[in-house]
Amino acid sequence: MVQIKIWFAMIIGISGYVGNRLTGIGRVLINILSELAKQYPEDKYVLFRNFDFKEYDNLTQYQNIEIVDVPYTKESGLKNILWHQWLFQKLLKKYKCDIAYIPNFTLLLWKTIPTIVTIHDLIEYNVPDKFSKARMFYRKQVCDPLMAKKSNHILTVSKSSYKDIISYLGVKPSKLTLTLNATDRNVFKKYSKEKIIPAIKKYNLEYKKYLLFVGTIDFPGKNIKTIIEAFFNLRSKNELNGIKLVIIGKNGFNSKVIYDFVNASPFKDEVIFTGYLNDDDLPKYYAGATIMLYLSLFEGFGLPVLEAMFCATPVICSNTSCFPEIVEELDVKVPPTDVNAVEEKILKILSNTIYYEILSQRCYEKSLKYSWTESARVYHNVFEQILKGKIG
């Protein structure tokens, strides 16, 4: 039997490690790969993933995406750092990859082929207590500088991060390309009330009767404490009767601070922690919320804000880092640690039904400018330019 050799214009090898749950970075990778596979069928994408990270399974529908399991669990960050230094490089050669792409922070001591990385943010330079001291040292003194130096090119997701990479890591603008994020419009979209109610009833929630936060539960980075404090203050003034606060996400650094703060309040039963939610339920929680609050002290892009906007839910976000880029002129920005400003913004949005509906529609319309289709074209252009030796 004669075997037919399939020739590809490019073979791109991709590190699939994005943490132990499907959060922002993983969503970005899945959506970009889906678009690249559809738009450029002449190229092949080899995704090396942890054997127990099954969230990539939907990518098997594309004939030009090959998924290769590696013998490392998604639960071990240290082992995932180590396998990039040896096995990843061997696999890139074995599968005859022309280019390597790393979508998440990892140590890059050496490379065997041209390598492109994404640096989503440099939060460790902007939030001093974001991580443990050991992790802060690792990222600032080891990981970040080596990724910047050893990589052939760097992709980043906002003008804010673009400027930080130049400022903190001394990278020349010619080595950087801006690649905006978007959301999966098949998942994050407008939902009817009838589709939302069965999902949110799991936590005895009522349609448009809860405020929402989505993200890692940590302290101080995501600044959830400010949201909770504003909520408790308004409840104590009888301003938000019948409205709950829902917090969706996995535990992160110093999460105990958040739980202790809630448990010390007489309104603790009004705060609902759901833990991590999958994509079957998550968008419906966005769409059923009155407002989605995201007051992170710093973000590279702030994907939950855009996800909420795609679901036509008004947002309140920080007026720092990337957020002004996303919401632009919309009157939804506040100083992230100003509790009074947060309270005033919540009341302004909820006090006028007509204003609320207008803001919902404007948030939705603003979200439509972000497209994975356009972002994938930028990615592919960088891959082509690297392969041709025109950049990097």
Buried (B, 14 or more C-beta within 10 A) or exposed (E): EEEEEEEBEBBBBBBBBBBBBBBBBBBBBBBBBBBBBEBBEEBBBBBBBBEEBEBBEEBEEBEBBBBBBBEBEBEBEEBBBBBBEEBBBEBBEEBEBBBBBBBBBBBBEEBEBBBBBBBBBBBBBBBEBBBEEEBBEBBBEEBBBBBBEBBBBBBBBBBBBBBBBBEBBEBEEEBBBEBBBBBBBEBBBEBEEEEBBEBBEEBEBEBBBBBBBBBBBBBBBBBBBBBBBBBBBBBEEEBBEEBBBBBBBBBBBBBEBBBEBBEEBEBEEBBBBBEBBEBEBBBBBBBBBBBBBBBBBBBBBBBBBBBBBBBBBBBBBBBBBBBBBBBEEBEBBBBBBBBEBBBEBBBBBBEEEEBBEEBBEBBBEBBEEBBBEEBBBBBBEBBBBBBEEEBB
